Amino acid sequence: MTGGVKTTSPEQAYSVITNAGKFELRDLSGRCVMACSDQHSADHYRVLLNQAYNNGYRQGRRDQKSR
């Protein structure tokens, strides 16, 4: 990612990075999960991925508490 621009907040598990005319969704480790050709689609997938991540994280916490 050279010269990329981050378009979401750092506390989210997935963020959108603008890189060479593409909108890349990246995880916390910086890996590109997918790339979209437009900002709207990238933002839509970012919201869905962050919701799924948060739901899974919460379920994992519940499972740990019940042990």
PDB file of N, CA, C and O in Angstrom:
ATOM      1  N   MET A   1       0.850  -1.175   0.000  1.00  0.00           N
ATOM      2  CA  MET A   1       0.000   0.000   0.000  1.00  0.00           C
ATOM      3  C   MET A   1       0.891   1.232   0.000  1.00  0.00           C
ATOM      4  O   MET A   1       1.382   1.642   1.052  1.00  0.00           O
ATOM      5  N   THR A   2       1.095   1.799  -1.116  1.00  0.00           N
ATOM      6  CA  THR A   2       1.899   3.000  -1.226  1.00  0.00           C
ATOM      7  C   THR A   2       0.989   4.188  -1.443  1.00  0.00           C
ATOM      8  O   THR A   2       0.229   4.224  -2.410  1.00  0.00           O
ATOM      9  N   GLY A   3       1.060   5.162  -0.547  1.00  0.00           N
ATOM     10  CA  GLY A   3       0.257   6.361  -0.700  1.00  0.00           C
ATOM     11  C   GLY A   3      -1.221   6.164  -0.459  1.00  0.00           C
ATOM     12  O   GLY A   3      -2.030   6.963  -0.930  1.00  0.00           O
ATOM     13  N   GLY A   4      -1.594   5.124   0.258  1.00  0.00           N
ATOM     14  CA  GLY A   4      -3.004   4.859   0.531  1.00  0.00           C
ATOM     15  C   GLY A   4      -3.580   5.849   1.521  1.00  0.00           C
ATOM     16  O   GLY A   4      -2.852   6.444   2.316  1.00  0.00           O
ATOM     17  N   VAL A   5      -4.886   6.022   1.470  1.00  0.00           N
ATOM     18  CA  VAL A   5      -5.584   6.926   2.377  1.00  0.00           C
ATOM     19  C   VAL A   5      -6.609   6.129   3.155  1.00  0.00           C
ATOM     20  O   VAL A   5      -7.481   5.491   2.564  1.00  0.00           O
ATOM     21  N   LYS A   6      -6.514   6.156   4.479  1.00  0.00           N
ATOM     22  CA  LYS A   6      -7.455   5.442   5.325  1.00  0.00           C
ATOM     23  C   LYS A   6      -8.717   6.289   5.493  1.00  0.00           C
ATOM     24  O   LYS A   6      -8.639   7.490   5.753  1.00  0.00           O
ATOM     25  N   THR A   7      -9.889   5.644   5.341  1.00  0.00           N
ATOM     26  CA  THR A   7     -11.125   6.417   5.366  1.00  0.00           C
ATOM     27  C   THR A   7     -12.040   6.052   6.531  1.00  0.00           C
ATOM     28  O   THR A   7     -13.186   6.501   6.563  1.00  0.00           O
ATOM     29  N   THR A   8     -11.571   5.251   7.489  1.00  0.00           N
ATOM     30  CA  THR A   8     -12.396   4.888   8.637  1.00  0.00           C
ATOM     31  C   THR A   8     -11.576   5.008   9.910  1.00  0.00           C
ATOM     32  O   THR A   8     -10.366   5.226   9.862  1.00  0.00           O
ATOM     33  N   SER A   9     -12.240   4.867  11.046  1.00  0.00           N
ATOM     34  CA  SER A   9     -11.572   5.052  12.328  1.00  0.00           C
ATOM     35  C   SER A   9     -10.714   3.841  12.699  1.00  0.00           C
ATOM     36  O   SER A   9     -11.000   2.725  12.265  1.00  0.00           O
ATOM     37  N   PRO A  10      -9.667   4.053  13.497  1.00  0.00           N
ATOM     38  CA  PRO A  10      -8.720   2.987  13.798  1.00  0.00           C
ATOM     39  C   PRO A  10      -9.242   1.901  14.731  1.00  0.00           C
ATOM     40  O   PRO A  10      -8.652   0.822  14.776  1.00  0.00           O
ATOM     41  N   GLU A  11     -10.324   2.134  15.481  1.00  0.00           N
ATOM     42  CA  GLU A  11     -10.803   1.125  16.419  1.00  0.00           C
ATOM     43  C   GLU A  11     -11.654   0.044  15.760  1.00  0.00           C
ATOM     44  O   GLU A  11     -12.037  -0.915  16.430  1.00  0.00           O
ATOM     45  N   GLN A  12     -11.955   0.167  14.490  1.00  0.00           N
ATOM     46  CA  GLN A  12     -12.738  -0.839  13.786  1.00  0.00           C
ATOM     47  C   GLN A  12     -11.829  -1.959  13.294  1.00  0.00           C
ATOM     48  O   GLN A  12     -10.663  -1.734  12.971  1.00  0.00           O
ATOM     49  N   ALA A  13     -12.383  -3.173  13.243  1.00  0.00           N
ATOM     50  CA  ALA A  13     -11.613  -4.336  12.808  1.00  0.00           C
ATOM     51  C   ALA A  13     -11.259  -4.260  11.320  1.00  0.00           C
ATOM     52  O   ALA A  13     -10.199  -4.732  10.909  1.00  0.00           O
ATOM     53  N   TYR A  14     -12.132  -3.674  10.527  1.00  0.00           N
ATOM     54  CA  TYR A  14     -11.901  -3.548   9.080  1.00  0.00           C
ATOM     55  C   TYR A  14     -12.006  -2.088   8.687  1.00  0.00           C
ATOM     56  O   TYR A  14     -12.859  -1.357   9.190  1.00  0.00           O
ATOM     57  N   SER A  15     -11.133  -1.672   7.785  1.00  0.00           N
ATOM     58  CA  SER A  15     -11.138  -0.290   7.331  1.00  0.00           C
ATOM     59  C   SER A  15     -10.972  -0.250   5.819  1.00  0.00           C
ATOM     60  O   SER A  15     -10.526  -1.217   5.202  1.00  0.00           O
ATOM     61  N   VAL A  16     -11.341   0.885   5.235  1.00  0.00           N
ATOM     62  CA  VAL A  16     -11.216   1.088   3.794  1.00  0.00           C
ATOM     63  C   VAL A  16      -9.998   1.964   3.546  1.00  0.00           C
ATOM     64  O   VAL A  16      -9.835   3.021   4.156  1.00  0.00           O
ATOM     65  N   ILE A  17      -9.157   1.508   2.648  1.00  0.00           N
ATOM     66  CA  ILE A  17      -7.953   2.234   2.246  1.00  0.00           C
ATOM     67  C   ILE A  17      -8.053   2.506   0.747  1.00  0.00           C
ATOM     68  O   ILE A  17      -8.321   1.594  -0.034  1.00  0.00           O
ATOM     69  N   THR A  18      -7.838   3.751   0.348  1.00  0.00           N
ATOM     70  CA  THR A  18      -7.803   4.087  -1.072  1.00  0.00           C
ATOM     71  C   THR A  18      -6.381   3.882  -1.567  1.00  0.00           C
ATOM     72  O   THR A  18      -5.435   4.455  -1.027  1.00  0.00           O
ATOM     73  N   ASN A  19      -6.238   3.058  -2.601  1.00  0.00           N
ATOM     74  CA  ASN A  19      -4.915   2.730  -3.108  1.00  0.00           C
ATOM     75  C   ASN A  19      -4.984   2.535  -4.617  1.00  0.00           C
ATOM     76  O   ASN A  19      -5.625   1.601  -5.099  1.00  0.00           O
ATOM     77  N   ALA A  20      -4.334   3.403  -5.347  1.00  0.00           N
ATOM     78  CA  ALA A  20      -4.241   3.308  -6.811  1.00  0.00           C
ATOM     79  C   ALA A  20      -5.613   3.200  -7.479  1.00  0.00           C
ATOM     80  O   ALA A  20      -5.808   2.396  -8.391  1.00  0.00           O
ATOM     81  N   GLY A  21      -6.555   4.014  -7.018  1.00  0.00           N
ATOM     82  CA  GLY A  21      -7.871   4.043  -7.635  1.00  0.00           C
ATOM     83  C   GLY A  21      -8.812   2.941  -7.181  1.00  0.00           C
ATOM     84  O   GLY A  21      -9.954   2.883  -7.637  1.00  0.00           O
ATOM     85  N   LYS A  22      -8.359   2.070  -6.295  1.00  0.00           N
ATOM     86  CA  LYS A  22      -9.197   0.997  -5.751  1.00  0.00           C
ATOM     87  C   LYS A  22      -9.480   1.294  -4.284  1.00  0.00           C
ATOM     88  O   LYS A  22      -8.737   2.026  -3.631  1.00  0.00           O
ATOM     89  N   PHE A  23     -10.548   0.725  -3.784  1.00  0.00           N
ATOM     90  CA  PHE A  23     -10.923   0.876  -2.382  1.00  0.00           C
ATOM     91  C   PHE A  23     -10.749  -0.483  -1.721  1.00  0.00           C
ATOM     92  O   PHE A  23     -11.560  -1.388  -1.919  1.00  0.00           O
ATOM     93  N   GLU A  24      -9.686  -0.622  -0.936  1.00  0.00           N
ATOM     94  CA  GLU A  24      -9.327  -1.901  -0.333  1.00  0.00           C
ATOM     95  C   GLU A  24      -9.853  -1.995   1.083  1.00  0.00           C
ATOM     96  O   GLU A  24      -9.746  -1.042   1.856  1.00  0.00           O
ATOM     97  N   LEU A  25     -10.423  -3.141   1.426  1.00  0.00           N
ATOM     98  CA  LEU A  25     -10.818  -3.418   2.797  1.00  0.00           C
ATOM     99  C   LEU A  25      -9.669  -4.169   3.447  1.00  0.00           C
ATOM    100  O   LEU A  25      -9.225  -5.202   2.947  1.00  0.00           O
ATOM    101  N   ARG A  26      -9.194  -3.640   4.564  1.00  0.00           N
ATOM    102  CA  ARG A  26      -8.055  -4.239   5.252  1.00  0.00           C
ATOM    103  C   ARG A  26      -8.428  -4.575   6.684  1.00  0.00           C
ATOM    104  O   ARG A  26      -9.213  -3.874   7.322  1.00  0.00           O
ATOM    105  N   ASP A  27      -7.851  -5.658   7.172  1.00  0.00           N
ATOM    106  CA  ASP A  27      -8.099  -6.056   8.555  1.00  0.00           C
ATOM    107  C   ASP A  27      -7.094  -5.370   9.474  1.00  0.00           C
ATOM    108  O   ASP A  27      -6.283  -4.559   9.026  1.00  0.00           O
ATOM    109  N   LEU A  28      -7.153  -5.703  10.762  1.00  0.00           N
ATOM    110  CA  LEU A  28      -6.296  -5.044  11.748  1.00  0.00           C
ATOM    111  C   LEU A  28      -4.810  -5.267  11.492  1.00  0.00           C
ATOM    112  O   LEU A  28      -3.986  -4.427  11.856  1.00  0.00           O
ATOM    113  N   SER A  29      -4.463  -6.382  10.872  1.00  0.00           N
ATOM    114  CA  SER A  29      -3.053  -6.657  10.584  1.00  0.00           C
ATOM    115  C   SER A  29      -2.588  -6.012   9.283  1.00  0.00           C
ATOM    116  O   SER A  29      -1.414  -6.113   8.927  1.00  0.00           O
ATOM    117  N   GLY A  30      -3.505  -5.346   8.566  1.00  0.00           N
ATOM    118  CA  GLY A  30      -3.135  -4.661   7.335  1.00  0.00           C
ATOM    119  C   GLY A  30      -3.313  -5.487   6.079  1.00  0.00           C
ATOM    120  O   GLY A  30      -3.020  -5.014   4.981  1.00  0.00           O
ATOM    121  N   ARG A  31      -3.791  -6.723   6.222  1.00  0.00           N
ATOM    122  CA  ARG A  31      -4.008  -7.570   5.051  1.00  0.00           C
ATOM    123  C   ARG A  31      -5.219  -7.085   4.263  1.00  0.00           C
ATOM    124  O   ARG A  31      -6.243  -6.723   4.842  1.00  0.00           O
ATOM    125  N   CYS A  32      -5.094  -7.081   2.948  1.00  0.00           N
ATOM    126  CA  CYS A  32      -6.205  -6.712   2.077  1.00  0.00           C
ATOM    127  C   CYS A  32      -7.156  -7.895   1.983  1.00  0.00           C
ATOM    128  O   CYS A  32      -6.780  -8.968   1.510  1.00  0.00           O
ATOM    129  N   VAL A  33      -8.392  -7.695   2.435  1.00  0.00           N
ATOM    130  CA  VAL A  33      -9.402  -8.743   2.420  1.00  0.00           C
ATOM    131  C   VAL A  33     -10.123  -8.761   1.077  1.00  0.00           C
ATOM    132  O   VAL A  33     -10.399  -9.829   0.531  1.00  0.00           O
ATOM    133  N   MET A  34     -10.423  -7.594   0.553  1.00  0.00           N
ATOM    134  CA  MET A  34     -11.055  -7.467  -0.756  1.00  0.00           C
ATOM    135  C   MET A  34     -10.852  -6.055  -1.280  1.00  0.00           C
ATOM    136  O   MET A  34     -10.516  -5.144  -0.524  1.00  0.00           O
ATOM    137  N   ALA A  35     -11.059  -5.879  -2.582  1.00  0.00           N
ATOM    138  CA  ALA A  35     -10.948  -4.564  -3.207  1.00  0.00           C
ATOM    139  C   ALA A  35     -12.215  -4.286  -4.001  1.00  0.00           C
ATOM    140  O   ALA A  35     -12.776  -5.175  -4.642  1.00  0.00           O
ATOM    141  N   CYS A  36     -12.651  -3.036  -3.946  1.00  0.00           N
ATOM    142  CA  CYS A  36     -13.855  -2.606  -4.668  1.00  0.00           C
ATOM    143  C   CYS A  36     -13.483  -1.467  -5.603  1.00  0.00           C
ATOM    144  O   CYS A  36     -12.495  -0.765  -5.391  1.00  0.00           O
ATOM    145  N   SER A  37     -14.287  -1.299  -6.632  1.00  0.00           N
ATOM    146  CA  SER A  37     -14.013  -0.228  -7.590  1.00  0.00           C
ATOM    147  C   SER A  37     -14.641   1.101  -7.187  1.00  0.00           C
ATOM    148  O   SER A  37     -14.303   2.141  -7.751  1.00  0.00           O
ATOM    149  N   ASP A  38     -15.578   1.076  -6.188  1.00  0.00           N
ATOM    150  CA  ASP A  38     -16.207   2.335  -5.778  1.00  0.00           C
ATOM    151  C   ASP A  38     -16.310   2.421  -4.255  1.00  0.00           C
ATOM    152  O   ASP A  38     -16.357   1.403  -3.566  1.00  0.00           O
ATOM    153  N   GLN A  39     -16.343   3.626  -3.754  1.00  0.00           N
ATOM    154  CA  GLN A  39     -16.367   3.909  -2.314  1.00  0.00           C
ATOM    155  C   GLN A  39     -17.632   3.355  -1.653  1.00  0.00           C
ATOM    156  O   GLN A  39     -17.564   2.805  -0.553  1.00  0.00           O
ATOM    157  N   HIS A  40     -18.771   3.493  -2.307  1.00  0.00           N
ATOM    158  CA  HIS A  40     -20.040   3.045  -1.735  1.00  0.00           C
ATOM    159  C   HIS A  40     -20.016   1.545  -1.428  1.00  0.00           C
ATOM    160  O   HIS A  40     -20.403   1.131  -0.335  1.00  0.00           O
ATOM    161  N   SER A  41     -19.571   0.744  -2.373  1.00  0.00           N
ATOM    162  CA  SER A  41     -19.495  -0.706  -2.158  1.00  0.00           C
ATOM    163  C   SER A  41     -18.515  -1.046  -1.046  1.00  0.00           C
ATOM    164  O   SER A  41     -18.801  -1.898  -0.205  1.00  0.00           O
ATOM    165  N   ALA A  42     -17.370  -0.391  -1.036  1.00  0.00           N
ATOM    166  CA  ALA A  42     -16.367  -0.660  -0.006  1.00  0.00           C
ATOM    167  C   ALA A  42     -16.909  -0.323   1.378  1.00  0.00           C
ATOM    168  O   ALA A  42     -16.694  -1.081   2.324  1.00  0.00           O
ATOM    169  N   ASP A  43     -17.602   0.793   1.510  1.00  0.00           N
ATOM    170  CA  ASP A  43     -18.184   1.170   2.796  1.00  0.00           C
ATOM    171  C   ASP A  43     -19.261   0.179   3.230  1.00  0.00           C
ATOM    172  O   ASP A  43     -19.366  -0.153   4.410  1.00  0.00           O
ATOM    173  N   HIS A  44     -20.055  -0.288   2.281  1.00  0.00           N
ATOM    174  CA  HIS A  44     -21.100  -1.265   2.575  1.00  0.00           C
ATOM    175  C   HIS A  44     -20.485  -2.554   3.131  1.00  0.00           C
ATOM    176  O   HIS A  44     -20.939  -3.067   4.154  1.00  0.00           O
ATOM    177  N   TYR A  45     -19.460  -3.073   2.463  1.00  0.00           N
ATOM    178  CA  TYR A  45     -18.803  -4.295   2.937  1.00  0.00           C
ATOM    179  C   TYR A  45     -18.074  -4.068   4.253  1.00  0.00           C
ATOM    180  O   TYR A  45     -18.025  -4.967   5.093  1.00  0.00           O
ATOM    181  N   ARG A  46     -17.508  -2.880   4.447  1.00  0.00           N
ATOM    182  CA  ARG A  46     -16.830  -2.568   5.709  1.00  0.00           C
ATOM    183  C   ARG A  46     -17.809  -2.663   6.879  1.00  0.00           C
ATOM    184  O   ARG A  46     -17.495  -3.246   7.917  1.00  0.00           O
ATOM    185  N   VAL A  47     -18.994  -2.084   6.702  1.00  0.00           N
ATOM    186  CA  VAL A  47     -20.012  -2.134   7.756  1.00  0.00           C
ATOM    187  C   VAL A  47     -20.389  -3.585   8.051  1.00  0.00           C
ATOM    188  O   VAL A  47     -20.450  -3.983   9.214  1.00  0.00           O
ATOM    189  N   LEU A  48     -20.641  -4.377   7.008  1.00  0.00           N
ATOM    190  CA  LEU A  48     -21.018  -5.775   7.204  1.00  0.00           C
ATOM    191  C   LEU A  48     -19.913  -6.574   7.892  1.00  0.00           C
ATOM    192  O   LEU A  48     -20.184  -7.353   8.806  1.00  0.00           O
ATOM    193  N   LEU A  49     -18.673  -6.382   7.455  1.00  0.00           N
ATOM    194  CA  LEU A  49     -17.557  -7.116   8.062  1.00  0.00           C
ATOM    195  C   LEU A  49     -17.360  -6.725   9.520  1.00  0.00           C
ATOM    196  O   LEU A  49     -17.100  -7.585  10.361  1.00  0.00           O
ATOM    197  N   ASN A  50     -17.480  -5.442   9.826  1.00  0.00           N
ATOM    198  CA  ASN A  50     -17.323  -5.001  11.210  1.00  0.00           C
ATOM    199  C   ASN A  50     -18.457  -5.523  12.095  1.00  0.00           C
ATOM    200  O   ASN A  50     -18.221  -5.875  13.250  1.00  0.00           O
ATOM    201  N   GLN A  51     -19.677  -5.578  11.572  1.00  0.00           N
ATOM    202  CA  GLN A  51     -20.793  -6.135  12.340  1.00  0.00           C
ATOM    203  C   GLN A  51     -20.566  -7.616  12.610  1.00  0.00           C
ATOM    204  O   GLN A  51     -20.779  -8.082  13.730  1.00  0.00           O
ATOM    205  N   ALA A  52     -20.138  -8.356  11.601  1.00  0.00           N
ATOM    206  CA  ALA A  52     -19.880  -9.787  11.774  1.00  0.00           C
ATOM    207  C   ALA A  52     -18.740 -10.002  12.773  1.00  0.00           C
ATOM    208  O   ALA A  52     -18.818 -10.893  13.619  1.00  0.00           O
ATOM    209  N   TYR A  53     -17.701  -9.206  12.683  1.00  0.00           N
ATOM    210  CA  TYR A  53     -16.575  -9.314  13.608  1.00  0.00           C
ATOM    211  C   TYR A  53     -17.041  -9.039  15.041  1.00  0.00           C
ATOM    212  O   TYR A  53     -16.720  -9.796  15.957  1.00  0.00           O
ATOM    213  N   ASN A  54     -17.786  -7.971  15.229  1.00  0.00           N
ATOM    214  CA  ASN A  54     -18.260  -7.621  16.567  1.00  0.00           C
ATOM    215  C   ASN A  54     -19.190  -8.686  17.136  1.00  0.00           C
ATOM    216  O   ASN A  54     -19.096  -9.015  18.319  1.00  0.00           O
ATOM    217  N   ASN A  55     -20.082  -9.225  16.320  1.00  0.00           N
ATOM    218  CA  ASN A  55     -20.980 -10.285  16.785  1.00  0.00           C
ATOM    219  C   ASN A  55     -20.198 -11.532  17.168  1.00  0.00           C
ATOM    220  O   ASN A  55     -20.492 -12.152  18.190  1.00  0.00           O
ATOM    221  N   GLY A  56     -19.228 -11.902  16.384  1.00  0.00           N
ATOM    222  CA  GLY A  56     -18.397 -13.067  16.698  1.00  0.00           C
ATOM    223  C   GLY A  56     -17.557 -12.846  17.932  1.00  0.00           C
ATOM    224  O   GLY A  56     -17.392 -13.759  18.741  1.00  0.00           O
ATOM    225  N   TYR A  57     -17.028 -11.658  18.091  1.00  0.00           N
ATOM    226  CA  TYR A  57     -16.216 -11.326  19.261  1.00  0.00           C
ATOM    227  C   TYR A  57     -17.066 -11.416  20.525  1.00  0.00           C
ATOM    228  O   TYR A  57     -16.634 -11.987  21.526  1.00  0.00           O
ATOM    229  N   ARG A  58     -18.268 -10.856  20.482  1.00  0.00           N
ATOM    230  CA  ARG A  58     -19.158 -10.903  21.643  1.00  0.00           C
ATOM    231  C   ARG A  58     -19.552 -12.335  21.982  1.00  0.00           C
ATOM    232  O   ARG A  58     -19.595 -12.702  23.156  1.00  0.00           O
ATOM    233  N   GLN A  59     -19.839 -13.147  20.970  1.00  0.00           N
ATOM    234  CA  GLN A  59     -20.205 -14.532  21.222  1.00  0.00           C
ATOM    235  C   GLN A  59     -19.030 -15.282  21.851  1.00  0.00           C
ATOM    236  O   GLN A  59     -19.222 -16.095  22.755  1.00  0.00           O
ATOM    237  N   GLY A  60     -17.843 -15.016  21.385  1.00  0.00           N
ATOM    238  CA  GLY A  60     -16.662 -15.642  21.980  1.00  0.00           C
ATOM    239  C   GLY A  60     -16.495 -15.256  23.440  1.00  0.00           C
ATOM    240  O   GLY A  60     -16.105 -16.092  24.255  1.00  0.00           O
ATOM    241  N   ARG A  61     -16.781 -14.018  23.783  1.00  0.00           N
ATOM    242  CA  ARG A  61     -16.703 -13.568  25.174  1.00  0.00           C
ATOM    243  C   ARG A  61     -17.745 -14.282  26.018  1.00  0.00           C
ATOM    244  O   ARG A  61     -17.459 -14.677  27.148  1.00  0.00           O
ATOM    245  N   ARG A  62     -18.960 -14.455  25.481  1.00  0.00           N
ATOM    246  CA  ARG A  62     -20.002 -15.177  26.215  1.00  0.00           C
ATOM    247  C   ARG A  62     -19.587 -16.626  26.457  1.00  0.00           C
ATOM    248  O   ARG A  62     -19.799 -17.162  27.544  1.00  0.00           O
ATOM    249  N   ASP A  63     -18.998 -17.257  25.447  1.00  0.00           N
ATOM    250  CA  ASP A  63     -18.563 -18.645  25.589  1.00  0.00           C
ATOM    251  C   ASP A  63     -17.479 -18.772  26.656  1.00  0.00           C
ATOM    252  O   ASP A  63     -17.465 -19.747  27.407  1.00  0.00           O
ATOM    253  N   GLN A  64     -16.578 -17.806  26.729  1.00  0.00           N
ATOM    254  CA  GLN A  64     -15.512 -17.843  27.732  1.00  0.00           C
ATOM    255  C   GLN A  64     -16.075 -17.686  29.144  1.00  0.00           C
ATOM    256  O   GLN A  64     -15.598 -18.332  30.077  1.00  0.00           O
ATOM    257  N   LYS A  65     -17.076 -16.843  29.304  1.00  0.00           N
ATOM    258  CA  LYS A  65     -17.664 -16.611  30.624  1.00  0.00           C
ATOM    259  C   LYS A  65     -18.409 -17.836  31.130  1.00  0.00           C
ATOM    260  O   LYS A  65     -18.482 -18.061  32.338  1.00  0.00           O
ATOM    261  N   SER A  66     -18.963 -18.632  30.216  1.00  0.00           N
ATOM    262  CA  SER A  66     -19.773 -19.790  30.638  1.00  0.00           C
ATOM    263  C   SER A  66     -18.912 -21.004  30.988  1.00  0.00           C
ATOM    264  O   SER A  66     -19.445 -22.016  31.441  1.00  0.00           O
ATOM    265  N   ARG A  67     -17.625 -20.928  30.794  1.00  0.00           N
ATOM    266  CA  ARG A  67     -16.741 -22.070  31.108  1.00  0.00           C
ATOM    267  C   ARG A  67     -16.354 -22.103  32.549  1.00  0.00           C
ATOM    268  O   ARG A  67     -15.620 -22.996  32.971  1.00  0.00           O
TER     269      ARG A  67
END
